[in-house]
């Protein structure tokens, strides 16, 4: 009887150890959305990649690409400097980031044709909706449909 009890305890110990090991190996992947871990920050897209995407979607001319490229590059540098500035409060950092994004949008808008401007605005709105959905936030629909 004692041997059976020892065997049961040993088997239970192995099962618990295996379970703990399996959980520790999967924790980083499943812990991404946990409130106890800091959120992973999304970085702005690579300016060259974003320019290529815009050129394809908006059918930018070579002249437009030559003007928009430096605007996107400047925004990337300013955002990187903003991320590195630890002296700012989170609310101030967010406000400055929003200001940079609005400034970039205005500069790019000035280069685009009215049709391209409308299309780019729609692209930005869709991207914002996707980003908010990824974060689990509900986005009010312009069509009034409920998504949940």
Beta strands, then each sheet from edge to edge (+ up, - down):
end
